[in-house]
Amino acid sequence: MNWKRLLVLFLVFILLAGGSALAVWQAAKHMKLGLDLRGGVYVLYRAVETEEGTDSTDKLDRAITVIRNRIDALGVAEPVIQREGSDRIRVELPGIDDQRAAREVIGRTALLKFVSPEGETIVEGDELDDARASYDEYGRPAVALKFNAQGTKKFAEATEKYLGQPIAIYLDEEEISAPIVNAVISNGEAMITNIGSIEAAATLALQLRSGALPVKLEELEIRGVGPQLGRDSLNRSVYAGIAGLILVLLFMLAYYRAFGLVADIALIVYAAIVLGILTALNVTLTLPGIAGLILSVGMAVDANVVIFERIKDELRSGRTLRTAIEAGFREAFRAIFDSNVTTLIAAAVLFKFATGPVRGFAVTLSVGILVSMFTAVVLTRYLLRMLAGTGLLKAAPPAQKTARTNYVRLFKYTALLPVVIIVAGIVSLSVQSLNYGIDFTGGTIFQLDLGRPFTLEEVRETLEPLGLSGAQIQQLEAAGSAEGETHELLLRTPELSDSEQDKLFATFQERFDLPEEALLRVENVGAVVGDELQRQALIALLIASVCMVLYITVRFEYRFAIAAIIALLHDVLMMIVFFSFLRLEVNSTFIAAVLTIVGYSINDTIVIYDRVRENLKRARKEETAAVVNDSISQTLMRSINTSLTTLLVLITLLIFGGVTVRPFIVALLIGVVCGVYSSVFLAAPLWLRLRERSGRKMKTA
């Protein structure tokens, strides 16, 4: 035992762990949180009115400027106002409590005009100089207007001409007031009356001050999360992250001993680097983003597992410890590189075609993959070299004799099982379609905290007068409530207008005596968004598949690529089938889960392919079937250990995560199991079948 080297290694471990903990703490303090973690309003608008011959791009840019001015006046911290495509604007308002008021301020066109008794426009909103909430002579809420020089002149001439007659005031083509002109107004001041409250007057004044939107905006998608639900989601995610990381660290330490200790230090440093990069890039962390971050921790283990298993193989072949470490890294790098590149392809496609939180998931997953490659190839290698000089590592592990499994011969059975399940799933889908969420079908989701246990009959009685007795009702257990008590209610209804949403919430307020903050979440999605989502999902899968085929063909050969894509098709179909059997909700995060599993599964398959390719070069005279069997057996522990660590993380998310992220986690759980199955039992044996068939065709020709 070299105590000097051991002391140096111990100090390095302490410095890395302490520095990483400090970095994580600093990154957590400055991390930008998404709406689902801090509460707020998300709205997706589409421009539905543009004049002939005008530049729609300019109109949309001017609309963004007007919206930004209105939001700045609301005092919202760190708002997001971005253009999407050619006709859409995405608005995110974190920390907003009054969601309905915020939407009213943002989306109203606010086209103001004064119209004469003959129907001619006298003064328009762009001739306003100022607008303020005020009170009229009777103490009623009103909006005081002041025109600019041009507007003052026009208004003075109009009041002189129409003395004793009404001048109508229109807002967005709707008459809101028609006062009688009692005197000539030459100072350019006027007042809008007949406003319900001083709050409404302040909102209208803000809209008029910031200017009218140059184009009418239609709400395609609205999602609102109350601060209480956001905090709960954040706490649950943090608990899941801590529990998942601890489980992974303990597993690696228990299974790999000294090697596992190195992997644990590398994982801690990995987490610190990832959080630091995300903070530096000003990435907004959302629930799917946290899921991607936690999932990437499980996937980061993969590179270390591949390296450790290769080192074990080299030790069994008779190499010394140091040469085994170097050879293990050299041989493992190719598999790590190819598998991670194919996963990055899926993440890149997901980023390109996804929006909002799902795109954040793609970013965190991509950063995690890149950092895991760095920590595994650079940091783990450095630490293992130091560890080799301490005497803690044994020169060779004990011999392991395992029964040789004939995966090639089992293929006809292992392929038959998923075929039977998929056929049964197709029958199920022909009887009843997938349980599409509002992301696909359009509709409205309300999540309420009723403050006490309730019955479904109470809810149905409340909904019946509103004509919503057919709404889907789900009871949820609120955080902090006694076990078995369900205080929270989740409603899924057809798409509701703003007024219908207000009426629905007001009805529940009256029935259950609820405060304003009882509205935890409201989402309203138009059917057009669902149609686009399905189309984008199909395009994303096709593009990801084509890119992977090209990459695998270049790095391996075309038969490897075909077999890999068939295995991935198996994974996707199995996820769809199980969602059909279990009647789980299919929403936008399901698409993210499918693409994630495509990347995860191809990662596993590539590692096996790499070993097949390597063994073929070393045993040219040996039967190819034996090479396939040996390659799968040699990488089996890697597949099992990587899957176990990933499943540990996902299970903690399922236990601690809230209802919002649950469909996403269930989809990942199903996908991981199906992905491991296809990688071990289908991909390589299928490649062998394709190879043998093409060989027979060549001999026949």
LOKETOR-359878 format. One record per residue (C-alpha): residue number from 1; residue in one letter; x, z, y. Coordinates in steps of 0.02 Angstrom, whole numbers. Example, Ala and Ser with C-alpha at 12.3 -4.5 7.8 and 13.67 -1.06 7.14 Angstrom:
<nodes>
seq, type, c1, c3, c2
1, A, 615, 390, -225
2, S, 684, 357, -53
</nodes>
This chain:
<nodes>
seq, type, c1, c3, c2
1, M, 0, 0, 0
2, N, 75, -54, 167
3, W, 14, 84, 283
4, K, 87, 7, 440
5, R, -7, -156, 414
6, L, -161, -57, 365
7, L, -154, 41, 529
8, V, -135, -119, 630
9, L, -283, -196, 538
10, F, -387, -39, 569
11, L, -349, -46, 755
12, V, -394, -231, 760
13, F, -560, -192, 675
14, I, -596, -53, 799
15, L, -555, -163, 949
16, L, -659, -308, 884
17, A, -809, -198, 840
18, G, -801, -99, 1004
19, G, -776, -252, 1112
20, S, -917, -342, 1024
21, A, -1035, -194, 1047
22, L, -995, -189, 1233
23, A, -1020, -377, 1247
24, V, -1188, -367, 1158
25, W, -1244, -226, 1274
26, Q, -1195, -324, 1430
27, A, -1276, -484, 1365
28, A, -1437, -391, 1323
29, K, -1444, -322, 1501
30, H, -1430, -495, 1579
31, M, -1526, -598, 1451
32, K, -1668, -700, 1524
33, L, -1828, -663, 1428
34, G, -1969, -785, 1397
35, L, -2152, -758, 1435
36, D, -2193, -701, 1259
37, L, -2070, -556, 1281
38, R, -2103, -504, 1461
39, G, -2279, -567, 1491
40, G, -2337, -704, 1608
41, V, -2424, -872, 1618
42, Y, -2373, -1042, 1547
43, V, -2469, -1197, 1603
44, L, -2443, -1380, 1559
45, Y, -2522, -1500, 1686
46, R, -2552, -1687, 1677
47, A, -2574, -1797, 1830
48, V, -2740, -1886, 1809
49, E, -2759, -1970, 1978
50, T, -2638, -2091, 2061
51, E, -2681, -2219, 2193
52, E, -2655, -2403, 2159
53, G, -2488, -2467, 2220
54, T, -2412, -2294, 2249
55, D, -2257, -2223, 2169
56, S, -2321, -2100, 2038
57, T, -2145, -2029, 2017
58, D, -2141, -1982, 2201
59, K, -2315, -1905, 2190
60, L, -2263, -1797, 2043
61, D, -2104, -1742, 2133
62, R, -2205, -1696, 2287
63, A, -2330, -1602, 2178
64, I, -2186, -1500, 2104
65, T, -2128, -1457, 2281
66, V, -2303, -1399, 2331
67, I, -2321, -1294, 2172
68, R, -2150, -1217, 2201
69, N, -2199, -1170, 2380
70, R, -2359, -1089, 2318
71, I, -2268, -991, 2182
72, D, -2133, -934, 2303
73, A, -2271, -865, 2414
74, L, -2338, -766, 2265
75, G, -2168, -682, 2248
76, V, -2142, -729, 2065
77, A, -1964, -694, 2004
78, E, -1874, -834, 1912
79, P, -2019, -957, 1895
80, V, -1995, -1119, 1797
81, I, -2070, -1278, 1869
82, Q, -2010, -1431, 1774
83, R, -2064, -1610, 1753
84, E, -2100, -1668, 1576
85, G, -2112, -1854, 1542
86, S, -2189, -1971, 1669
87, D, -2348, -1877, 1711
88, R, -2331, -1692, 1668
89, I, -2274, -1530, 1749
90, R, -2232, -1371, 1653
91, V, -2251, -1206, 1747
92, E, -2194, -1036, 1683
93, L, -2230, -879, 1784
94, P, -2150, -724, 1706
95, G, -2218, -553, 1746
96, I, -2386, -612, 1816
97, D, -2527, -490, 1782
98, D, -2674, -583, 1860
99, Q, -2664, -742, 1757
100, R, -2825, -820, 1819
101, A, -2780, -797, 2002
102, A, -2608, -874, 1972
103, R, -2683, -1027, 1889
104, E, -2806, -1047, 2033
105, V, -2665, -1043, 2160
106, I, -2556, -1166, 2064
107, G, -2677, -1298, 2006
108, R, -2804, -1321, 2144
109, T, -2779, -1485, 2235
110, A, -2828, -1406, 2404
111, L, -2878, -1569, 2489
112, L, -2956, -1506, 2651
113, K, -3051, -1610, 2777
114, F, -3178, -1587, 2919
115, V, -3320, -1713, 2914
116, S, -3437, -1764, 3056
117, P, -3628, -1776, 3037
118, E, -3603, -1965, 3014
119, G, -3488, -1935, 2866
120, E, -3327, -1981, 2955
121, T, -3168, -1879, 2925
122, I, -3116, -1789, 3085
123, V, -2965, -1686, 3036
124, E, -2872, -1675, 2869
125, G, -2770, -1536, 2789
126, D, -2603, -1617, 2828
127, E, -2640, -1587, 3013
128, L, -2646, -1398, 2986
129, D, -2513, -1289, 3065
130, D, -2563, -1123, 2986
131, A, -2697, -1040, 2880
132, R, -2722, -852, 2862
133, A, -2847, -737, 2776
134, S, -2955, -653, 2907
135, Y, -3131, -592, 2945
136, D, -3268, -675, 3046
137, E, -3364, -592, 3188
138, Y, -3479, -506, 3062
139, G, -3333, -432, 2961
140, R, -3350, -555, 2818
141, P, -3197, -630, 2731
142, A, -3142, -795, 2807
143, V, -2990, -909, 2830
144, A, -2925, -935, 3006
145, L, -2853, -1109, 3036
146, K, -2736, -1173, 3170
147, F, -2705, -1360, 3189
148, N, -2549, -1448, 3250
149, A, -2548, -1545, 3414
150, Q, -2626, -1701, 3339
151, G, -2757, -1602, 3244
152, T, -2796, -1496, 3399
153, K, -2833, -1653, 3501
154, K, -2944, -1728, 3366
155, F, -3038, -1566, 3338
156, A, -3067, -1540, 3525
157, E, -3140, -1716, 3542
158, A, -3251, -1690, 3389
159, T, -3322, -1522, 3447
160, E, -3362, -1597, 3616
161, K, -3447, -1747, 3537
162, Y, -3546, -1649, 3408
163, L, -3592, -1497, 3512
164, G, -3744, -1413, 3434
165, Q, -3721, -1509, 3271
166, P, -3640, -1456, 3105
167, I, -3464, -1507, 3057
168, A, -3443, -1492, 2868
169, I, -3285, -1424, 2789
170, Y, -3240, -1498, 2619
171, L, -3113, -1431, 2495
172, D, -3075, -1548, 2349
173, E, -3229, -1652, 2391
174, E, -3340, -1497, 2382
175, E, -3430, -1435, 2537
176, I, -3381, -1254, 2564
177, S, -3448, -1227, 2741
178, A, -3547, -1319, 2876
179, P, -3541, -1216, 3038
180, I, -3637, -1269, 3193
181, V, -3527, -1313, 3342
182, N, -3574, -1189, 3479
183, A, -3435, -1229, 3601
184, V, -3294, -1351, 3631
185, I, -3139, -1287, 3538
186, S, -2985, -1346, 3630
187, N, -2857, -1221, 3565
188, G, -2849, -1300, 3390
189, E, -2918, -1147, 3300
190, A, -3060, -1144, 3174
191, M, -3128, -1032, 3039
192, I, -3189, -1061, 2860
193, T, -3327, -938, 2815
194, N, -3440, -908, 2664
195, I, -3294, -845, 2558
196, G, -3334, -714, 2427
197, S, -3190, -592, 2449
198, I, -3034, -563, 2552
199, E, -2931, -598, 2395
200, A, -3014, -769, 2379
201, A, -2982, -799, 2564
202, A, -2798, -756, 2540
203, T, -2786, -876, 2393
204, L, -2867, -1019, 2489
205, A, -2757, -986, 2640
206, L, -2602, -993, 2530
207, Q, -2658, -1159, 2455
208, L, -2689, -1234, 2626
209, R, -2526, -1169, 2700
210, S, -2421, -1240, 2558
211, G, -2502, -1409, 2575
212, A, -2621, -1509, 2467
213, L, -2566, -1575, 2299
214, P, -2540, -1763, 2313
215, V, -2619, -1789, 2142
216, K, -2753, -1703, 2041
217, L, -2686, -1601, 1896
218, E, -2775, -1573, 1732
219, E, -2733, -1420, 1628
220, L, -2681, -1476, 1454
221, E, -2613, -1312, 1389
222, I, -2625, -1135, 1455
223, R, -2543, -984, 1375
224, G, -2546, -811, 1449
225, V, -2465, -654, 1379
226, G, -2496, -482, 1452
227, P, -2345, -371, 1490
228, Q, -2402, -244, 1360
229, L, -2401, -373, 1220
230, G, -2236, -443, 1282
231, R, -2152, -273, 1274
232, D, -2223, -243, 1101
233, S, -2157, -412, 1040
234, L, -1986, -376, 1113
235, N, -1976, -204, 1032
236, R, -2030, -272, 864
237, S, -1902, -412, 873
238, V, -1762, -292, 918
239, Y, -1807, -180, 771
240, A, -1810, -331, 657
241, G, -1642, -390, 721
242, I, -1558, -221, 697
243, A, -1635, -194, 524
244, G, -1592, -371, 468
245, L, -1412, -359, 529
246, I, -1385, -189, 446
247, L, -1454, -254, 280
248, V, -1341, -406, 285
249, L, -1188, -301, 328
250, L, -1224, -179, 186
251, F, -1253, -319, 62
252, M, -1089, -407, 104
253, L, -994, -242, 96
254, A, -1070, -194, -72
255, Y, -1045, -362, -155
256, Y, -877, -421, -84
257, R, -795, -252, -47
258, A, -639, -284, 60
259, F, -688, -466, 84
260, G, -859, -405, 138
261, L, -782, -289, 268
262, V, -695, -440, 346
263, A, -859, -536, 342
264, D, -949, -391, 427
265, I, -823, -384, 570
266, A, -835, -574, 588
267, L, -1026, -561, 593
268, I, -1022, -428, 729
269, V, -904, -534, 833
270, Y, -1014, -684, 797
271, A, -1168, -595, 866
272, A, -1073, -546, 1024
273, I, -1010, -724, 1055
274, V, -1182, -802, 1026
275, L, -1270, -682, 1145
276, G, -1132, -707, 1274
277, I, -1148, -897, 1265
278, L, -1338, -891, 1277
279, T, -1325, -777, 1429
280, A, -1193, -888, 1511
281, L, -1301, -1042, 1481
282, N, -1449, -949, 1558
283, V, -1551, -985, 1402
284, T, -1725, -908, 1404
285, L, -1745, -801, 1249
286, T, -1916, -814, 1168
287, L, -1993, -749, 1006
288, P, -1949, -909, 910
289, G, -1779, -901, 993
290, I, -1751, -724, 928
291, A, -1808, -783, 757
292, G, -1681, -924, 767
293, L, -1546, -802, 821
294, I, -1584, -680, 680
295, L, -1600, -822, 555
296, S, -1433, -893, 611
297, V, -1355, -723, 571
298, G, -1412, -748, 392
299, M, -1347, -926, 392
300, A, -1182, -871, 470
301, V, -1149, -774, 311
302, D, -1149, -940, 218
303, A, -980, -998, 284
304, N, -899, -833, 235
305, V, -980, -838, 63
306, V, -919, -1016, 34
307, I, -742, -963, 83
308, F, -743, -804, -24
309, E, -808, -894, -177
310, R, -674, -1028, -158
311, I, -539, -896, -142
312, K, -603, -815, -302
313, D, -594, -984, -390
314, E, -416, -1008, -331
315, L, -367, -833, -391
316, R, -443, -868, -562
317, S, -338, -1025, -573
318, G, -181, -919, -562
319, R, -132, -932, -378
320, T, -58, -786, -284
321, L, -165, -696, -157
322, R, -92, -778, -2
323, T, -92, -954, -74
324, A, -269, -927, -139
325, I, -327, -879, 36
326, E, -249, -1034, 113
327, A, -311, -1149, -25
328, G, -484, -1070, -17
329, F, -500, -1105, 169
330, R, -434, -1281, 149
331, E, -555, -1324, 9
332, A, -703, -1235, 89
333, F, -684, -1314, 261
334, R, -749, -1484, 206
335, A, -908, -1410, 134
336, I, -934, -1297, 286
337, F, -909, -1442, 406
338, D, -1025, -1565, 317
339, S, -1163, -1438, 285
340, N, -1164, -1374, 464
341, V, -1162, -1548, 540
342, T, -1317, -1596, 440
343, T, -1403, -1436, 497
344, L, -1355, -1475, 677
345, I, -1438, -1646, 657
346, A, -1604, -1559, 619
347, A, -1579, -1440, 766
348, A, -1539, -1585, 884
349, V, -1695, -1680, 833
350, L, -1798, -1521, 853
351, F, -1728, -1497, 1029
352, K, -1766, -1677, 1075
353, F, -1947, -1680, 1020
354, A, -2000, -1499, 1041
355, T, -2052, -1412, 1201
356, G, -2051, -1235, 1270
357, P, -2011, -1092, 1150
358, V, -1979, -1205, 1001
359, R, -1844, -1294, 1100
360, G, -1767, -1124, 1136
361, F, -1765, -1093, 949
362, A, -1667, -1255, 924
363, V, -1541, -1203, 1057
364, T, -1509, -1030, 982
365, L, -1496, -1104, 808
366, S, -1371, -1236, 865
367, V, -1264, -1111, 959
368, G, -1269, -996, 808
369, I, -1210, -1133, 690
370, L, -1065, -1184, 802
371, V, -1008, -1005, 829
372, S, -1022, -966, 643
373, M, -903, -1109, 606
374, F, -779, -1039, 731
375, T, -786, -859, 671
376, A, -777, -909, 487
377, V, -636, -1035, 502
378, V, -532, -948, 635
379, L, -572, -761, 641
380, T, -607, -732, 456
381, R, -449, -826, 410
382, Y, -344, -722, 530
383, L, -417, -558, 466
384, L, -395, -606, 283
385, R, -213, -649, 314
386, M, -189, -475, 388
387, L, -287, -396, 246
388, A, -179, -484, 116
389, G, -26, -391, 179
390, T, -103, -218, 165
391, G, -118, -210, -24
392, L, -306, -178, -20
393, L, -347, -345, -102
394, K, -316, -368, -286
395, A, -207, -512, -340
396, A, -341, -576, -457
397, P, -521, -527, -492
398, P, -576, -479, -667
399, A, -617, -627, -778
400, Q, -800, -674, -778
401, K, -877, -763, -925
402, T, -1045, -839, -891
403, A, -1157, -940, -1004
404, R, -1151, -1124, -963
405, T, -1321, -1187, -906
406, N, -1364, -1370, -934
407, Y, -1450, -1409, -769
408, V, -1451, -1595, -809
409, R, -1549, -1569, -969
410, L, -1668, -1448, -880
411, F, -1704, -1577, -745
412, K, -1857, -1651, -831
413, Y, -1935, -1477, -832
414, T, -1875, -1419, -661
415, A, -1938, -1581, -584
416, L, -2105, -1570, -674
417, L, -2149, -1398, -603
418, P, -2149, -1449, -418
419, V, -2237, -1613, -462
420, V, -2380, -1514, -540
421, I, -2388, -1397, -389
422, I, -2384, -1541, -264
423, V, -2520, -1637, -358
424, A, -2627, -1479, -358
425, G, -2592, -1464, -172
426, I, -2647, -1643, -140
427, V, -2810, -1605, -231
428, S, -2830, -1449, -125
429, L, -2799, -1549, 34
430, S, -2927, -1679, -18
431, V, -3057, -1541, -35
432, Q, -3010, -1447, 123
433, S, -2884, -1495, 254
434, L, -2746, -1382, 319
435, N, -2796, -1234, 425
436, Y, -2741, -1310, 590
437, G, -2720, -1192, 737
438, I, -2770, -1231, 915
439, D, -2600, -1315, 943
440, F, -2669, -1459, 839
441, T, -2857, -1449, 858
442, G, -2872, -1386, 1036
443, G, -2964, -1227, 1079
444, T, -2945, -1055, 1155
445, I, -2866, -895, 1090
446, F, -2908, -724, 1161
447, Q, -2813, -568, 1111
448, L, -2891, -407, 1175
449, D, -2852, -223, 1158
450, L, -3023, -143, 1138
451, G, -2948, 32, 1148
452, R, -3038, 98, 995
453, P, -3081, 49, 817
454, F, -3220, -80, 810
455, T, -3323, -176, 683
456, L, -3341, -363, 664
457, E, -3528, -342, 689
458, E, -3498, -270, 863
459, V, -3392, -420, 908
460, R, -3519, -546, 841
461, E, -3658, -460, 937
462, T, -3553, -475, 1095
463, L, -3517, -659, 1064
464, E, -3694, -711, 1016
465, P, -3768, -719, 1193
466, L, -3621, -830, 1243
467, G, -3656, -955, 1104
468, L, -3490, -912, 1019
469, S, -3555, -828, 861
470, G, -3455, -956, 759
471, A, -3289, -903, 834
472, Q, -3151, -848, 715
473, I, -3126, -660, 725
474, Q, -2971, -566, 668
475, Q, -2935, -380, 678
476, L, -2756, -331, 720
477, E, -2668, -164, 706
478, A, -2596, -119, 875
479, A, -2422, -46, 892
480, G, -2428, 144, 901
481, S, -2603, 160, 828
482, A, -2640, 267, 678
483, E, -2617, 185, 509
484, G, -2768, 79, 464
485, E, -2841, 81, 640
486, T, -2872, -90, 716
487, H, -2887, -85, 905
488, E, -2840, -265, 942
489, L, -2952, -417, 924
490, L, -2899, -599, 906
491, L, -3031, -730, 945
492, R, -3017, -917, 912
493, T, -3152, -1020, 997
494, P, -3179, -1202, 1047
495, E, -3094, -1248, 1209
496, L, -3167, -1146, 1352
497, S, -3164, -1185, 1537
498, D, -3098, -1060, 1665
499, S, -3272, -998, 1706
500, E, -3316, -980, 1521
501, Q, -3156, -881, 1490
502, D, -3197, -766, 1637
503, K, -3373, -741, 1571
504, L, -3309, -703, 1396
505, F, -3187, -572, 1458
506, A, -3317, -497, 1577
507, T, -3438, -479, 1431
508, F, -3310, -383, 1328
509, Q, -3264, -278, 1480
510, E, -3445, -226, 1499
511, R, -3475, -195, 1313
512, F, -3314, -97, 1278
513, D, -3276, -31, 1455
514, L, -3109, -121, 1464
515, P, -2981, -123, 1607
516, E, -2902, -286, 1666
517, E, -2743, -255, 1565
518, A, -2846, -256, 1403
519, L, -2827, -446, 1403
520, L, -2663, -460, 1307
521, R, -2654, -647, 1281
522, V, -2753, -803, 1320
523, E, -2708, -978, 1262
524, N, -2805, -1136, 1301
525, V, -2746, -1299, 1223
526, G, -2826, -1471, 1243
527, A, -2849, -1583, 1091
528, V, -2733, -1714, 1169
529, V, -2587, -1592, 1149
530, G, -2625, -1572, 964
531, D, -2627, -1761, 935
532, E, -2460, -1779, 1022
533, L, -2388, -1633, 924
534, Q, -2431, -1713, 757
535, R, -2358, -1879, 811
536, Q, -2199, -1799, 877
537, A, -2179, -1696, 718
538, L, -2188, -1852, 609
539, I, -2065, -1944, 721
540, A, -1946, -1795, 720
541, L, -1948, -1785, 529
542, L, -1917, -1972, 512
543, I, -1774, -1974, 637
544, A, -1694, -1819, 560
545, S, -1706, -1897, 387
546, V, -1631, -2061, 444
547, C, -1486, -1973, 532
548, M, -1451, -1867, 379
549, V, -1456, -2018, 263
550, L, -1330, -2107, 373
551, Y, -1214, -1957, 384
552, I, -1220, -1917, 198
553, T, -1194, -2100, 155
554, V, -1039, -2106, 264
555, R, -968, -1942, 200
556, F, -1021, -1963, 17
557, E, -1119, -2115, -43
558, Y, -1294, -2185, -28
559, R, -1356, -2111, -194
560, F, -1312, -1937, -134
561, A, -1411, -1973, 25
562, I, -1564, -2037, -70
563, A, -1565, -1887, -187
564, A, -1544, -1767, -40
565, I, -1691, -1843, 55
566, I, -1802, -1835, -99
567, A, -1754, -1651, -117
568, L, -1796, -1623, 67
569, L, -1963, -1712, 44
570, H, -1996, -1589, -98
571, D, -1963, -1443, 21
572, V, -2080, -1510, 156
573, L, -2219, -1550, 34
574, M, -2205, -1380, -49
575, M, -2219, -1292, 119
576, I, -2375, -1393, 161
577, V, -2449, -1361, -11
578, F, -2424, -1173, -3
579, F, -2498, -1167, 172
580, S, -2647, -1260, 100
581, F, -2665, -1140, -48
582, L, -2646, -983, 58
583, R, -2750, -1052, 204
584, L, -2614, -1003, 326
585, E, -2627, -1066, 504
586, V, -2525, -1221, 545
587, N, -2467, -1217, 726
588, S, -2323, -1283, 831
589, T, -2200, -1158, 757
590, F, -2238, -1227, 583
591, I, -2155, -1389, 640
592, A, -2003, -1290, 694
593, A, -2001, -1202, 526
594, V, -2009, -1367, 430
595, L, -1864, -1442, 527
596, T, -1765, -1280, 510
597, I, -1788, -1281, 322
598, V, -1737, -1464, 318
599, G, -1573, -1412, 399
600, Y, -1556, -1255, 292
601, S, -1591, -1344, 127
602, I, -1475, -1489, 164
603, N, -1340, -1360, 202
604, D, -1357, -1291, 25
605, T, -1365, -1464, -53
606, I, -1209, -1525, 37
607, V, -1106, -1378, -30
608, I, -1154, -1428, -208
609, Y, -1122, -1612, -172
610, D, -951, -1570, -104
611, R, -906, -1480, -266
612, V, -971, -1627, -369
613, R, -864, -1747, -268
614, E, -711, -1635, -287
615, N, -734, -1611, -475
616, L, -760, -1797, -503
617, K, -588, -1830, -429
618, R, -506, -1699, -539
619, A, -592, -1744, -704
620, R, -610, -1933, -708
621, K, -624, -1941, -899
622, E, -749, -1801, -915
623, E, -933, -1842, -930
624, T, -1020, -1846, -761
625, A, -1161, -1735, -827
626, A, -1034, -1599, -867
627, V, -962, -1615, -692
628, V, -1136, -1591, -616
629, N, -1170, -1439, -725
630, D, -1002, -1361, -684
631, S, -1021, -1396, -498
632, I, -1191, -1313, -489
633, S, -1128, -1163, -590
634, Q, -974, -1145, -479
635, T, -1080, -1141, -320
636, L, -1227, -1044, -391
637, M, -1170, -872, -328
638, R, -1144, -946, -156
639, S, -1323, -1015, -158
640, I, -1394, -849, -219
641, N, -1297, -739, -97
642, T, -1334, -849, 54
643, S, -1518, -854, 10
644, L, -1526, -666, -16
645, T, -1449, -628, 153
646, T, -1567, -752, 238
647, L, -1717, -679, 146
648, L, -1665, -502, 196
649, V, -1671, -555, 379
650, L, -1837, -646, 360
651, I, -1918, -501, 270
652, T, -1870, -382, 410
653, L, -1948, -503, 533
654, L, -2105, -511, 428
655, I, -2116, -321, 421
656, F, -2072, -281, 601
657, G, -2125, -442, 689
658, G, -2295, -459, 768
659, V, -2439, -573, 724
660, T, -2378, -708, 845
661, V, -2221, -747, 747
662, R, -2290, -712, 572
663, P, -2344, -892, 525
664, F, -2171, -951, 575
665, I, -2084, -821, 465
666, V, -2199, -854, 316
667, A, -2159, -1039, 330
668, L, -1973, -1000, 331
669, L, -1988, -884, 180
670, I, -2077, -1018, 80
671, G, -1953, -1148, 139
672, V, -1798, -1047, 95
673, V, -1858, -1018, -84
674, C, -1909, -1201, -106
675, G, -1747, -1259, -24
676, V, -1638, -1160, -144
677, Y, -1740, -1225, -291
678, S, -1721, -1406, -239
679, S, -1535, -1388, -202
680, V, -1493, -1306, -369
681, F, -1614, -1389, -489
682, L, -1657, -1558, -411
683, A, -1530, -1634, -292
684, A, -1374, -1653, -401
685, P, -1464, -1695, -565
686, L, -1568, -1823, -471
687, W, -1408, -1900, -401
688, L, -1344, -1914, -580
689, R, -1504, -2004, -634
690, L, -1486, -2127, -489
691, R, -1303, -2154, -531
692, E, -1338, -2186, -715
693, R, -1481, -2303, -674
694, S, -1377, -2406, -553
695, G, -1237, -2412, -684
696, R, -1356, -2479, -816
697, K, -1418, -2611, -695
698, M, -1239, -2667, -661
699, K, -1203, -2682, -849
700, T, -1364, -2780, -877
701, A, -1322, -2897, -735
</nodes>
